[in-house]
């Protein structure tokens, strides 16, 4: 279960480990709880546009994982962080994972390649199930349709980011990404995707649409920061 669906939700692999321990009647190690909570807070803060909290919570999660000495778990944490950036159209190498690639399992290596837009056809089977149809789509239209069938909002945005990075993002992909980010209140990816849509409107000399998008971007940019718990 861990190897096939750890990326469908924030730090799900830690949730799974916690569940297994609980079902076995064993006490849950403190590091699992702390790491899970910090990764959830870090990812949420990043998507909301709060870089300070994201960095703070991510460093706490890394500290907890470091206590185990397990590079494979650290690799998953790094991939979770990189996935949130792909969802927000931050196109960069996943440096934290690459430092750990040698000790990462095949599914993690495949997912890292997927995030980079260079998954090998033979490795698609190693991806989380909800990403396989997008990665293996025979056309951009088919990929767009597969994207809309992904239930988890974050996974859907990640897949949209991969399509964008692979130069396969159709107008329908942009619409799905914007609607997803908007529905979740995720300001960072919303602004990124709206920016792409604005650029396309400007290139098409669609002044009415461009002005509408500028108004929407301004509204999102001026939204107050979310209250911290």
Secondary structure as GFF3:
##gff-version 3
##sequence-region A 1 229
A	DSSP	alpha_helix	2	5	.	.	.	ID=ss1
A	DSSP	alpha_helix	12	23	.	.	.	ID=ss2
A	DSSP	alpha_helix	30	48	.	.	.	ID=ss3
A	DSSP	alpha_helix	51	66	.	.	.	ID=ss4
A	DSSP	alpha_helix	71	87	.	.	.	ID=ss5
A	DSSP	alpha_helix	95	98	.	.	.	ID=ss6
A	DSSP	three_ten_helix	101	103	.	.	.	ID=ss7
A	DSSP	alpha_helix	106	115	.	.	.	ID=ss8
A	DSSP	three_ten_helix	121	126	.	.	.	ID=ss9
A	DSSP	alpha_helix	129	135	.	.	.	ID=ss10
A	DSSP	alpha_helix	140	148	.	.	.	ID=ss11
A	DSSP	alpha_helix	153	165	.	.	.	ID=ss12
A	DSSP	alpha_helix	171	184	.	.	.	ID=ss13
A	DSSP	alpha_helix	187	203	.	.	.	ID=ss14
A	DSSP	alpha_helix	207	221	.	.	.	ID=ss15
###
